[in-house]
Amino acid sequence: MRRFAWTTDSALDARAAAALFCALLPLFLGGIYGFMRIGFDNPARPIVSAIGLSWWINVIPFVLFAALNKDREEIAWYRSESFLSLAVLTLTALLGWLTLKVGLNPMLLLGVLATAAALFVVVIQVRRRPIGRIALFITASLLFALWIAGVEWANGYLNPLYIENLILHGGTVHIDTIFLAAIANMVQVHGVASVGMDGIPPIAYHYGSGWLFVQLANLIEIPVLRFYQLGVPLIIVPFFFRGILTVANEVRRRPGMENGFVPSLQNSWFGWLMLAAACIGILPPDALQAVAVWSAGPIVSESYATVIPVSLLIIGTLYGAWLDIGTAERGSIGANGFAFFILFVPLVLGATGFIKISEMLLLACAILWIFVRMKLWTRRPAIASALLSAALVVFAISKVLGGGRNNGISLLHFERTFIPAEALAFFPFMHLFWTWLYTALRLRETGVRTFADLRSALASRKLLDVEAVLVIALVGLLPGMLFDLWSDSYYFSDFQRWVSFALVLGLPSAFALFKSGTRDLKPGFRPTASISRTALFVVCIPFIVTPFVTTLSWSARLFRENLGTRREIQKLNGPIPDIGISGSAKQLVKSAMHGQVSAGFKEFGRMQVQPLTDPRLIRSVLQRAPRYAVVNTFLGAAALPLAQRKQTAIAIDDNVAVFWNILPFKTYCYFSAMTAPAVSGLPLVEGIPAGCTLPPYGGTEAYHEHPDALIRPATPDQAICVAAKRKGFTRVLRISETNGITASRTLVCGEVSA
């Protein structure tokens, strides 16, 4: 093994700063979530539990890393922070799975340990720190939390008031959350990936993230649909940043960088600027979208937000193994190397495929390239690893790759469909910007100046990391260029951005280029060119301001949507005030100018705050809404014991229009049916809407259309029981409507016949 003096203060500081950032995010996001639900049912326990579980997943790996590698000068791959992060995530998922099996929830213990770990990180980062630097760190973290809150909760897919909006007006055209929650619920209750529209026939879909969310929801003890609203922003999104920052720290273990200065979020403003540039964007979102840079893409897509950190942590572990055992002599890899080849590589590839198949294929291509370049076919464990990996990749594809997404060969479809003609010339440069930047920085570090230098570096495998990044980037572009994959092309082509950015963030040369924190670089390091701070500041003013503007615009959108829901409730309760919040604010200022501050605030609260946050008023209006009875019945079913939910299905009469049209969009009529399994966690019996055309994708490919299959009000209970028992259920929750009143009752159908 190579030996590294990893325990330098700056190296440990960078890891601790990453852990602190990912600990502050859920704290701020939890506060924003609670604030957005003021006046609504708003128990603190789920929020606190989500924060504690986020700390467990995002902070504990750092503490374990520090403990396991104390006083060591070498880091084995299985003690790397990347591997420990994957191990903690896996352990947490298994604990969540066991929670339902044994009926014992370890969340309290996990929360206590996580809180102690978070306090440990705070102490490390705060002691001997100037107050200004601490304030900057907290302020930057808060701004990122505001951006995340806006992107997560104001994009139409998720919302702190998601259920309330469903009751009031049926939600939005963004129906992915209903689809994904339906699958996750069927996985939780029946262990089958299905949308539950008419029984639980399995579908081919990448349900790995849904399975993970189910296990985490078990620990927090909240319904799966609510986990999407609360757990994903507070747990998964910080984990996304954790993956990026952890890999950046792994890269700094490269030979020749052992004693150098390690930039971190605590000691370099440029680190925050790069993080904002890659995530929020230094160009407006519309401009980035025009060059196929999916602004905030990982934050919007839950499965993508999960697979990126998982994939990055796999890359971080691979990097550690490359330093650890990659240069060992033939036949001398030992037990650690054997476990890495035979267990780690095949298992993580297969698991990644169940989360997102595109990332599994790209990782497989990069690993295959390294396999060939390092001539690993001379090692039997590597050959066995390749065969096992290939088998698990094929197995994952057979389980998760459904039809309907590939519309056949369509050359340059991605460019012709998603990129305006006037922006096409910028596409290769902007879309692959971080890949080009990492390549340029590594060539510069390696001293490549001529083609002869490049040939020499390639022959000596000094640029193997660059080669792997380019493989991911170029292979990732091919699917969209060759096939019509809809928006799935983004998941292939966008992945290189996050891999390259994490690697760039780990290069001190990137910081040295702009003289950011280079005072402490080792004496031998001299950038060949640099930009003065004054010139840099002047040039970068528009790019520095843009992330702030983007953050504020997303935050304002979240506030407007939340206020809009409250105004809708206020309007349903009666006439709303003629004067709005801005008008009341002006009156408040006038009152203050006349020395009537207390009276002004009291009047402002009476007119604007109290009607919008009154729990009794809000509850009363929601209970009078037409969809309330159906949605409330579903929520009650979601709270049933698991054993009872396993035996229960839902039957809804065809005259219950508030359900069959719960989403006011005829194009998505089949998603109205999915609302039942998404909210209740129970599948439907005969739940395919009459006359609703089912597309050959989106989970409906497992069903056949039944134009007359809906249950009529006159359908005998016995007939419903026969249909339910045929699908494996002994209890049916029947929802009917009589004289405009929706009611439910439970049918006990007896044992399922063999």
C-alpha positions in Angstrom: 0.0 0.0 0.0 1.1 3.6 -0.6 1.5 5.7 2.5 -0.1 9.1 3.0 0.2 11.7 5.6 -3.6 12.2 5.4 -3.9 13.6 9.0 -2.7 17.1 8.2 -4.9 19.7 9.7 -6.1 21.0 6.3 -7.1 17.5 5.1 -9.1 16.8 8.1 -10.5 20.3 8.0 -11.8 19.8 4.5 -13.6 16.6 5.5 -15.1 18.2 8.6 -16.2 21.2 6.6 -18.1 19.0 4.2 -19.8 17.2 7.1 -20.8 20.5 8.7 -22.2 21.8 5.5 -24.3 18.7 5.0 -25.4 18.9 8.7 -26.6 22.5 8.4 -28.6 21.9 5.2 -31.3 19.7 6.8 -31.4 21.9 9.8 -32.3 25.0 7.7 -34.5 23.0 5.3 -36.4 21.5 8.3 -37.1 25.0 9.6 -38.3 26.2 6.2 -40.6 23.1 5.9 -42.1 23.8 9.3 -42.5 27.5 8.5 -44.3 26.7 5.3 -46.8 24.5 7.1 -47.7 27.0 9.9 -51.5 26.7 10.5 -51.7 23.2 8.9 -51.2 19.9 10.6 -47.6 20.3 11.5 -46.1 17.9 14.1 -42.5 18.5 14.9 -41.5 14.8 15.4 -41.2 13.9 11.7 -39.1 16.9 10.9 -36.8 16.3 13.9 -36.5 12.6 12.9 -35.7 13.5 9.3 -33.0 15.9 10.5 -31.6 13.2 12.8 -31.6 10.6 10.1 -29.9 13.0 7.7 -27.1 13.7 10.3 -26.7 9.9 10.7 -26.2 9.4 7.0 -24.2 12.5 6.3 -22.1 13.0 9.4 -21.5 9.6 10.9 -19.2 8.5 8.0 -16.8 11.3 8.7 -16.7 10.4 12.4 -16.0 6.8 11.5 -13.4 7.8 9.1 -11.6 10.0 11.7 -11.8 7.2 14.3 -10.7 4.3 12.0 -7.8 6.2 10.5 -6.5 7.9 13.6 -2.7 7.9 13.8 -2.5 6.0 10.5 -0.5 7.1 7.5 -2.3 4.7 5.1 -5.9 4.5 4.1 -7.2 1.1 2.9 -10.1 1.4 0.4 -12.5 -0.1 2.9 -11.6 2.6 5.4 -12.0 5.4 2.9 -14.7 7.9 3.6 -16.4 7.0 0.3 -16.8 3.4 1.3 -17.9 4.2 4.8 -20.6 6.5 3.4 -21.9 3.7 1.2 -21.7 1.3 4.1 -23.6 3.6 6.5 -26.3 4.1 3.8 -26.6 0.4 3.3 -26.8 -0.3 7.0 -29.5 2.4 7.4 -31.6 0.9 4.6 -31.3 -2.6 6.2 -32.3 -1.2 9.6 -35.3 0.4 8.0 -36.2 -2.9 6.3 -35.9 -4.7 9.7 -38.0 -2.1 11.4 -41.2 -3.3 9.7 -40.2 -7.0 10.0 -39.4 -7.0 13.8 -41.5 -4.0 14.9 -38.6 -2.3 16.7 -37.4 1.1 15.5 -33.8 2.1 16.3 -34.4 5.7 15.2 -34.0 7.1 18.7 -30.6 5.5 19.1 -29.5 6.6 15.6 -30.7 10.2 16.3 -28.7 10.4 19.6 -25.6 9.1 17.9 -26.0 11.4 15.0 -26.6 14.4 17.2 -23.4 13.7 19.1 -21.6 13.3 15.8 -23.0 16.6 14.5 -21.9 18.4 17.7 -18.4 16.8 17.4 -18.1 18.3 13.8 -19.3 21.7 15.1 -16.7 21.8 17.8 -14.0 20.9 15.2 -15.0 23.6 12.9 -15.8 26.4 15.3 -12.8 26.2 17.7 -10.1 28.7 16.9 -12.1 30.1 13.9 -12.6 33.8 13.3 -16.2 34.8 13.9 -16.3 36.3 10.4 -15.4 33.0 8.7 -18.0 31.1 10.8 -20.6 33.7 9.8 -19.7 33.3 6.1 -20.0 29.5 6.3 -23.4 29.7 8.0 -24.6 32.3 5.6 -23.5 30.4 2.5 -25.1 27.2 3.8 -28.4 29.1 4.4 -28.4 30.5 0.9 -27.9 27.0 -0.5 -30.8 25.8 1.7 -33.0 28.6 0.3 -32.1 27.6 -3.2 -32.8 23.9 -2.5 -36.1 24.7 -0.8 -37.2 26.7 -3.9 -36.1 24.1 -6.4 -37.5 21.1 -4.4 -40.8 22.6 -3.2 -41.7 25.1 -6.0 -41.1 22.9 -9.1 -44.6 21.4 -9.2 -43.5 17.9 -8.2 -43.0 18.3 -4.4 -44.6 20.8 -2.0 -44.9 21.1 1.8 -48.6 21.5 1.1 -48.8 18.7 -1.4 -51.7 16.8 0.2 -53.6 20.0 0.9 -53.3 21.1 -2.8 -54.5 17.6 -3.8 -57.6 18.2 -1.7 -58.2 21.7 -2.9 -57.7 21.4 -6.7 -56.1 18.1 -7.5 -52.5 19.1 -7.7 -50.6 20.0 -10.9 -49.7 18.5 -14.2 -46.4 17.3 -12.7 -47.6 13.7 -12.0 -44.3 12.0 -11.5 -44.6 12.1 -7.7 -47.9 10.2 -7.8 -46.4 7.6 -10.1 -43.2 7.1 -8.0 -45.0 7.1 -4.7 -47.5 4.4 -6.0 -44.5 2.2 -6.9 -42.7 2.8 -3.6 -45.9 2.0 -1.6 -46.4 -1.3 -3.5 -42.7 -2.1 -2.8 -43.2 -1.4 0.9 -46.4 -3.4 1.4 -46.1 -6.2 -1.2 -42.4 -6.2 -2.2 -43.4 -5.7 -5.8 -42.7 -2.8 -8.1 -46.2 -2.0 -9.4 -48.4 1.0 -9.7 -51.3 -0.8 -8.1 -54.0 0.3 -10.6 -55.6 -3.1 -10.8 -53.9 -5.5 -8.5 -50.2 -5.6 -8.3 -48.7 -7.0 -11.5 -45.0 -6.2 -11.6 -43.5 -3.7 -14.0 -40.0 -3.2 -15.2 -38.8 0.0 -13.6 -35.7 1.3 -11.8 -37.3 1.2 -8.3 -34.1 1.2 -6.3 -34.5 4.8 -5.1 -38.1 4.0 -4.2 -37.0 1.0 -2.2 -34.4 3.1 -0.3 -37.0 5.8 0.4 -39.4 3.2 1.8 -36.7 2.0 4.3 -35.9 5.5 5.4 -39.6 6.3 5.7 -40.0 3.3 8.0 -37.4 4.8 10.3 -39.0 8.2 10.4 -42.4 6.6 10.7 -44.1 8.6 8.0 -46.1 7.6 4.9 -44.1 7.2 1.7 -45.8 10.1 -0.1 -44.8 12.4 2.8 -41.3 11.1 2.6 -41.1 12.5 -0.9 -42.1 15.9 0.4 -40.0 15.9 3.6 -37.4 13.2 3.5 -36.0 13.7 0.0 -35.1 17.4 0.6 -33.8 16.9 4.1 -31.9 13.6 3.7 -31.3 12.8 0.0 -30.3 16.3 -1.2 -27.6 16.8 1.6 -26.4 13.3 0.7 -26.0 14.5 -2.9 -23.7 17.3 -1.8 -22.0 14.8 0.5 -21.1 12.6 -2.4 -19.5 15.5 -4.3 -17.5 16.8 -1.4 -16.3 13.4 -0.3 -15.0 12.5 -3.7 -13.2 15.8 -3.9 -11.4 14.9 -0.6 -10.6 11.5 -1.9 -8.9 13.0 -5.0 -6.5 14.9 -2.7 -4.9 11.7 -1.7 -3.1 11.5 -5.1 0.6 10.9 -4.8 2.5 14.2 -4.7 -0.3 16.0 -2.9 0.3 14.5 0.6 1.7 17.6 2.3 0.1 20.3 0.2 -2.6 22.8 1.2 -6.1 21.3 1.0 -8.8 23.9 0.1 -12.1 23.5 1.9 -15.4 25.4 2.3 -14.0 26.9 5.5 -10.8 28.4 4.1 -11.6 29.3 0.5 -14.3 31.5 -0.9 -13.6 30.0 -4.3 -14.9 26.7 -3.1 -18.3 28.2 -2.5 -18.2 30.0 -5.8 -17.4 26.7 -7.7 -20.2 24.9 -5.8 -22.6 27.6 -6.7 -21.4 27.6 -10.3 -21.9 23.9 -10.8 -25.2 23.6 -8.9 -27.1 26.8 -9.0 -25.4 28.1 -12.2 -23.5 31.3 -13.1 -25.9 31.8 -16.0 -29.6 32.1 -15.8 -31.5 28.8 -15.8 -33.0 29.4 -19.3 -29.5 30.1 -20.7 -28.2 26.9 -19.2 -31.2 24.9 -20.4 -30.5 26.2 -24.0 -27.1 24.4 -24.0 -28.5 21.3 -22.4 -27.1 22.0 -18.9 -30.0 20.7 -16.8 -30.0 23.4 -14.1 -31.0 21.9 -10.8 -31.7 18.6 -12.5 -30.5 16.3 -9.8 -32.5 18.2 -7.2 -35.7 17.9 -9.2 -35.3 14.2 -10.0 -35.3 12.1 -6.8 -33.8 9.0 -8.4 -31.1 11.1 -10.1 -30.4 12.9 -6.8 -29.8 9.4 -5.2 -27.8 7.8 -7.9 -25.3 10.7 -8.4 -23.9 10.6 -4.8 -24.0 6.8 -4.8 -22.1 6.7 -8.1 -19.6 9.3 -6.9 -18.9 7.4 -3.7 -18.3 4.3 -5.8 -15.8 6.3 -7.9 -14.2 7.5 -4.7 -13.9 4.0 -3.4 -12.5 2.9 -6.8 -10.0 5.7 -6.6 -8.9 4.6 -3.2 -8.6 1.0 -4.4 -6.5 2.2 -7.3 -4.1 3.8 -4.9 -4.3 0.9 -2.6 -4.1 -2.3 -4.7 -4.0 -1.1 -8.3 -0.3 -0.9 -8.4 0.4 -4.1 -6.4 2.4 -6.8 -8.0 0.6 -9.6 -9.8 -0.7 -12.1 -7.3 -0.1 -9.9 -4.3 -3.5 -8.2 -4.0 -4.3 -10.0 -0.7 -7.7 -10.5 0.9 -8.6 -6.8 0.7 -8.1 -6.8 -3.0 -10.0 -10.1 -3.4 -13.0 -8.7 -1.5 -12.8 -5.5 -3.7 -12.9 -7.4 -7.0 -15.2 -10.2 -6.1 -17.7 -8.4 -3.9 -17.6 -4.7 -4.0 -17.4 -4.0 -7.8 -20.1 -6.4 -9.0 -22.5 -5.6 -6.1 -22.3 -1.8 -6.4 -22.7 -2.0 -10.2 -25.9 -4.1 -9.9 -27.3 -2.0 -7.1 -26.7 1.2 -9.1 -28.7 -0.3 -12.0 -31.8 -0.6 -9.8 -31.5 3.1 -9.0 -30.7 4.4 -12.5 -29.7 2.2 -15.4 -27.9 5.0 -17.3 -25.4 5.6 -14.5 -24.8 1.8 -14.1 -23.9 1.5 -17.8 -21.6 4.6 -17.7 -19.8 3.3 -14.6 -19.5 -0.1 -16.3 -17.9 1.5 -19.4 -15.4 3.5 -17.3 -14.5 0.4 -15.2 -14.1 -1.7 -18.4 -11.8 1.0 -19.8 -9.6 0.9 -16.7 -9.7 -2.9 -16.8 -8.2 -2.9 -20.3 -5.8 0.0 -19.7 -4.3 -1.6 -16.6 -4.2 -5.1 -18.2 -6.2 -6.5 -15.3 -7.0 -9.6 -17.3 -3.7 -11.0 -16.0 -5.3 -11.2 -12.5 -7.8 -14.0 -11.8 -9.8 -12.0 -9.3 -10.2 -9.2 -11.8 -11.4 -11.6 -14.4 -13.9 -13.1 -12.0 -15.0 -9.6 -11.1 -15.6 -8.8 -14.7 -17.7 -11.9 -15.2 -19.7 -11.3 -12.1 -20.2 -7.7 -12.9 -21.4 -8.5 -16.4 -23.9 -11.0 -15.0 -25.3 -8.5 -12.5 -25.5 -5.8 -15.1 -27.5 -8.0 -17.4 -29.7 -9.1 -14.4 -30.4 -5.4 -13.5 -31.3 -4.5 -17.1 -33.7 -7.4 -17.3 -35.5 -6.2 -14.1 -35.7 -2.5 -14.6 -35.6 -1.8 -18.3 -39.2 -1.3 -19.5 -40.5 -0.6 -22.9 -42.0 2.5 -24.3 -39.1 4.9 -23.6 -37.1 4.1 -26.7 -38.7 5.3 -29.9 -36.0 3.9 -32.2 -33.0 5.3 -34.0 -33.1 9.0 -34.4 -29.8 10.6 -35.3 -28.9 13.7 -33.3 -32.3 13.6 -31.6 -31.1 15.1 -28.4 -29.6 18.1 -30.1 -32.5 18.6 -32.5 -35.1 18.4 -29.7 -33.7 20.1 -26.7 -31.2 22.6 -28.0 -32.2 25.8 -29.9 -30.4 26.2 -33.2 -28.8 29.5 -32.1 -27.3 27.7 -29.1 -26.1 24.6 -30.8 -22.5 25.9 -31.4 -22.1 26.4 -27.6 -23.4 22.9 -26.8 -20.1 21.0 -26.9 -18.3 23.6 -24.8 -20.9 24.4 -22.2 -22.5 21.0 -21.8 -19.0 19.4 -21.2 -17.5 22.4 -19.5 -16.4 20.7 -16.3 -15.0 17.7 -18.2 -12.9 20.0 -20.4 -11.8 22.0 -17.3 -10.7 18.8 -15.4 -8.9 17.5 -18.5 -7.0 20.9 -18.9 -6.0 21.1 -15.3 -4.7 17.5 -15.2 -2.7 18.0 -18.4 -1.2 21.1 -16.8 -0.4 19.3 -13.6 1.2 16.5 -15.5 3.3 18.8 -17.5 1.8 17.9 -20.9 2.8 20.6 -23.4 3.2 18.7 -26.6 1.7 15.7 -28.3 4.9 13.8 -27.4 4.3 14.6 -23.8 0.7 13.4 -24.1 1.8 10.1 -25.7 4.3 9.6 -22.9 1.7 10.4 -20.2 -0.8 8.0 -21.7 1.7 5.3 -22.1 2.7 5.6 -18.4 -1.0 5.7 -17.4 -0.5 9.0 -15.6 -3.8 10.3 -17.0 -5.9 7.2 -16.3 -8.4 9.3 -14.4 -8.8 11.7 -17.3 -9.3 8.8 -19.7 -12.1 7.4 -17.5 -13.8 10.8 -17.3 -13.7 11.2 -21.0 -15.1 7.8 -21.5 -18.1 8.7 -19.3 -18.6 12.0 -21.1 -18.4 10.7 -24.7 -20.3 7.4 -24.1 -22.9 9.5 -22.2 -23.5 11.6 -25.4 -24.1 8.6 -27.6 -27.6 7.4 -26.6 -29.1 10.9 -27.2 -27.3 11.2 -30.5 -28.4 7.8 -31.8 -31.9 7.2 -30.3 -35.1 9.0 -29.3 -35.0 8.4 -25.6 -37.0 11.5 -24.6 -35.6 13.3 -21.6 -33.8 10.1 -20.5 -30.9 11.3 -22.7 -30.1 13.9 -20.0 -29.4 11.1 -17.5 -26.8 9.8 -19.8 -25.1 13.0 -20.9 -25.4 15.0 -17.7 -23.6 12.5 -15.4 -20.2 13.6 -16.6 -20.8 17.1 -15.2 -21.0 15.9 -11.6 -18.1 13.4 -11.9 -15.9 16.1 -13.4 -17.0 18.8 -11.0 -16.3 16.6 -8.0 -12.8 15.9 -9.3 -12.1 19.6 -10.2 -13.2 20.5 -6.6 -10.4 18.2 -5.4 -7.6 19.8 -7.3 -5.6 22.5 -5.5 -4.5 23.7 -8.9 -8.0 24.8 -9.7 -7.9 27.0 -6.6 -4.3 28.2 -7.3 -5.4 29.3 -10.8 -7.3 32.1 -9.1 -5.0 32.7 -6.1 -7.6 31.5 -3.7 -6.0 30.1 -0.5 -2.6 29.5 -2.2 -0.6 31.1 0.6 -0.3 27.7 2.3 0.5 25.6 -0.7 3.7 23.7 -0.4 6.8 25.7 -1.5 7.3 23.7 -4.7 3.9 24.6 -6.1 3.8 27.5 -8.5 0.9 28.2 -10.9 2.2 28.9 -14.4 -0.4 31.7 -14.7 -2.7 33.4 -12.4 -5.3 36.1 -12.4 -5.2 39.0 -9.9 -8.0 39.0 -7.4 -9.1 42.5 -8.5 -9.3 41.6 -12.1 -11.1 38.3 -11.3 -13.7 40.2 -9.1 -14.5 42.7 -11.9 -14.8 40.0 -14.5 -16.9 37.7 -12.4 -19.3 40.2 -10.9 -22.2 39.1 -13.2 -21.4 35.4 -12.6 -21.3 36.0 -8.9 -24.6 37.9 -8.8 -26.5 35.3 -10.9 -26.5 32.5 -8.3 -27.9 35.0 -5.8 -30.6 36.1 -8.2 -31.5 32.5 -9.1 -31.7 31.6 -5.4 -34.0 34.5 -4.6 -36.2 33.8 -7.6 -36.7 30.1 -6.5 -37.3 31.2 -2.9 -39.8 33.8 -4.1 -41.6 31.2 -6.2 -41.9 29.0 -3.1 -43.3 31.8 -1.0 -45.8 32.8 -3.7 -47.1 29.2 -4.2 -47.4 28.8 -0.4 -49.2 32.1 -0.1 -51.4 31.2 -3.1 -52.6 28.0 -1.4 -53.4 30.0 1.7 -55.2 32.7 -0.3 -57.3 29.9 -2.0 -58.3 28.6 1.4 -59.1 32.1 2.6 -61.2 32.8 -0.5 -63.2 29.5 0.0 -63.9 30.6 3.5 -65.4 34.0 2.4 -64.4 37.4 0.9 -60.7 38.2 1.2 -59.6 41.7 2.2 -59.5 44.3 -0.4 -56.0 45.3 0.6 -53.2 42.8 0.0 -50.0 42.1 2.0 -48.1 44.9 0.2 -50.8 47.4 1.0 -51.0 46.3 4.7 -47.2 46.6 4.8 -47.4 50.2 3.6 -50.0 50.9 6.3 -47.7 49.2 8.9 -44.9 51.6 7.8 -47.2 54.6 8.2 -48.3 53.5 11.6 -44.6 53.1 12.7 -43.9 56.6 11.4 -46.7 58.0 13.6 -45.4 56.1 16.6 -48.1 53.4 16.5 -45.9 50.4 16.0 -47.8 48.1 18.3 -51.2 49.0 16.8 -49.8 48.7 13.3 -48.5 45.2 13.9 -51.7 44.1 15.6 -53.8 45.3 12.6 -51.4 43.7 10.1 -51.7 40.4 12.0 -55.5 40.6 12.1 -55.9 41.4 8.4 -53.1 39.3 6.8 -51.4 36.8 9.1 -54.3 35.4 11.2 -56.6 34.5 8.3 -53.8 32.8 6.5 -52.5 30.8 9.4 -55.6 30.1 11.5 -55.6 26.3 12.1 -59.4 26.2 12.7 -60.2 28.1 9.5 -57.8 26.0 7.4 -59.1 22.7 8.8 -62.8 23.8 8.3 -62.2 24.8 4.6 -60.3 21.6 3.8 -63.0 19.4 5.4 -65.6 21.1 3.2 -63.6 20.5 0.0 -65.2 17.9 -2.4 -62.0 15.8 -2.5 -61.4 15.8 1.2 -63.5 12.7 2.0 -61.6 10.5 -0.5 -58.1 11.8 0.3 -58.8 11.5 4.1 -59.9 7.9 3.6 -56.7 7.2 1.8 -54.7 8.8 4.6 -56.5 6.7 7.1 -55.7 3.5 5.1 -52.0 4.5 5.0 -52.0 4.4 8.8 -53.3 0.8 9.0 -50.9 -1.9 10.4 -48.7 -3.4 7.7 -50.3 -6.9 8.1 -53.7 -5.4 7.5 -52.5 -3.4 4.5 -51.1 -6.5 2.9 -54.6 -8.1 2.8 -56.5 -5.0 1.8 -57.4 -3.5 -1.6 -59.6 -0.5 -2.6 -62.7 -0.6 -4.7 -64.2 2.7 -5.9 -67.6 3.0 -7.5 -67.6 4.6 -10.9 -69.8 7.5 -9.8 -67.2 8.8 -7.3 -66.2 11.5 -9.8 -64.1 13.4 -7.3 -61.7 10.4 -7.4 -61.7 9.4 -11.1 -61.2 13.1 -12.0 -59.1 14.0 -8.9 -56.4 15.3 -11.3 -58.1 17.9 -13.5 -56.2 16.8 -16.6 -57.9 14.4 -19.0 -54.7 13.5 -20.7 -53.5 12.0 -17.4 -56.7 10.2 -16.5 -54.8 7.0 -15.6 -52.7 9.0 -13.0 -56.0 9.8 -11.2 -56.3 6.0 -10.5 -52.7 5.9 -9.3 -53.6 8.5 -6.6 -55.1 5.8 -4.5 -52.0 3.6 -4.2 -49.8 6.7 -4.0 -51.7 8.2 -1.0 -53.1 5.1 0.7 -50.5 2.5 0.0 -53.2 0.1 -1.1 -53.8 -1.2 -4.7 -57.1 -0.8 -6.5 -59.4 -3.6 -7.6 -60.7 -3.0 -11.2 -59.1 0.4 -11.1 -58.5 1.2 -14.8 -60.6 4.2 -15.7 -63.3 3.5 -18.3 -62.4 4.9 -21.7 -59.0 6.0 -20.6 -56.3 5.3 -23.1 -53.3 3.6 -21.4 -49.9 4.4 -23.0 -47.3 1.6 -23.3 -45.2 3.1 -20.5 -45.5 4.8 -17.1 -46.4 1.5 -15.3 -49.5 0.9 -17.4 -47.8 -1.6 -19.7 -48.7 -4.4 -17.2 -52.4 -3.8 -17.6 -55.0 -4.2 -20.3 -57.7 -1.6 -20.9 -61.1 -2.5 -19.6 -63.6 0.0 -20.9 -66.4 -1.4 -18.7 -64.4 -2.6 -15.8 -65.2 0.0 -13.3 -67.3 -0.9 -10.3 -70.9 0.3 -10.6 -72.9 1.4 -7.5 -75.2 -1.6 -8.0 -72.3 -4.1 -8.1 -72.8 -6.6 -5.2 -70.2 -6.7 -2.5 -69.8 -10.4 -3.2 -68.7 -9.7 -6.8 -66.2 -7.2 -5.6 -64.9 -9.8 -3.1 -64.6 -12.4 -5.9 -62.5 -10.0 -8.0 -60.4 -9.1 -4.9 -59.7 -12.7 -3.9 -58.7 -13.5 -7.4 -56.0 -10.9 -7.0 -54.9 -12.1 -3.6 -56.8 -9.8 -1.2 -59.2 -10.8 1.7 -60.4 -7.3 2.6 -61.7 -4.5 0.4 -62.1 -0.8 1.3 -65.1 0.2 -0.8 -65.7 3.9 -1.5 -69.1 4.9 -2.7 -71.1 8.1 -3.3 -74.7 8.6 -2.4 -76.5 11.9 -2.9 -73.2 13.7 -3.3 -71.8 12.3 0.0 -68.7 10.1 -0.2 -68.5 7.2 2.3 -66.3 4.1 2.8 -66.8 0.7 4.4 -64.7 -2.3 4.7 -65.7 -5.7 3.1 -64.3 -8.8 4.8 -64.0 -11.4 2.0 -62.6 -14.3 3.9 -59.6 -16.5 3.0 -58.0 -16.4 -0.4 -58.7 -19.6 -2.3 -55.7 -21.7 -3.3 
